Amino acid sequence: MPQMFVKQRKAFAVLAWLTIFSVALVWIGLILAAPLANAAGLPSFAEPIYVFFGYLCHQIPERSLHIGAAAFAVCSRCFGFYFGFLLGLAVYPFFRPLDETEPSSRFWLFLAAIPMGVDWSLGFFEIWENTHASRSITGAILGLTCAFFIVPAQAEMSRFFADRKLKRLSR
């Protein structure tokens, strides 16, 4: 494969990673914007954010982190997951190349889900009361791990689109 194609593939992978990272950053920003807007007396700004995230999370106030008296737009477990995902995206390039398309073993994904399952189960069966910290940490473990599966998938998709573009240009 010509060197130009390899560079283009890498550039597409970096652009795809930057896009996903930016979306995750905005996602976290929106989760935090809702309580900040409520605290600033801007409920008309906060309400659509809460409604949107209400489709993704139960938003039970007792299970949500708060800024002042205003709850985050998602519960502490969901926030942990999203924050962990963002963190995973941030550290990914230090562990693997962004154009690597081979995912990690699924074993790691199942292993990362175990702490969340244990935390939920122990709370459900009233063996112990899970906390914001336990929910956030177990969510973050799974979110961080998911990033290591999403980046290779997006690298595969970016490779497909890069190859398609390069084939069109080489005609």
JOHU-V410259 format. One record per residue. RES is the residue in one letter. PSI is psi in whole degrees, 0 to 359 (* if undefined). NEAR is the number of other C-alpha atoms within 8 Angstrom. Layout:
# JOHU-V410259
RES&PSI&NEAR  RES&PSI&NEAR
This chain:
# JOHU-V410259
M&132&4  P&149&5  Q&326&6  M&320&6  F&319&10  V&316&9  K&320&8  Q&318&9  R&315&13  K&318&10  A&319&8  F&319&11  A&318&14  V&317&10  L&319&8  A&317&11  W&315&13  L&322&8  T&311&8  I&318&8  F&317&11  S&318&8  V&317&8  A&323&11  L&316&9  V&320&8  W&310&9  I&319&11  G&319&8  L&320&10  I&320&13  L&334&10  A&325&9  A&306&15  P&328&15  L&319&10  A&318&12  N&316&11  A&331&11  A&3&6  G&31&6  L&62&9  P&334&8  S&336&6  F&320&9  A&322&13  E&313&9  P&329&8  I&314&12  Y&319&10  V&313&8  F&308&8  F&342&10  G&337&11  Y&344&7  L&342&6  C&150&9  H&335&8  Q&34&10  I&120&7  P&322&8  E&339&4  R&10&10  S&146&13  L&158&10  H&152&9  I&110&10  G&233&5  A&357&6  A&129&10  A&149&11  F&164&13  A&348&14  V&165&14  C&172&15  S&327&13  R&316&13  C&317&11  F&318&14  G&317&15  F&309&16  Y&319&14  F&318&11  G&321&15  F&314&16  L&316&14  L&317&9  G&319&14  L&322&14  A&321&8  V&345&8  Y&312&12  P&343&9  F&345&6  F&328&6  R&153&7  P&146&8  L&340&13  D&10&12  E&126&10  T&351&9  E&118&5  P&164&9  S&168&7  S&137&6  R&342&6  F&318&6  W&325&9  L&315&11  F&319&8  L&321&8  A&335&11  A&340&11  I&312&8  P&321&9  M&317&12  G&319&8  V&314&8  D&314&12  W&312&9  S&315&8  L&323&12  G&317&11  F&318&7  F&10&7  E&35&7  I&325&7  W&160&7  E&113&7  N&157&10  T&175&7  H&319&11  A&312&7  S&321&9  R&314&14  S&316&14  I&315&10  T&324&15  G&318&16  A&322&16  I&313&12  L&318&15  G&315&16  L&316&15  T&320&14  C&325&11  A&326&13  F&355&13  F&328&10  I&319&8  V&314&12  P&326&14  A&316&10  Q&330&11  A&321&15  E&316&11  M&319&8  S&325&12  R&318&12  F&312&8  F&325&8  A&314&11  D&319&10  R&314&8  K&316&8  L&326&9  K&320&8  R&320&7  L&332&6  S&357&5  R&*&4
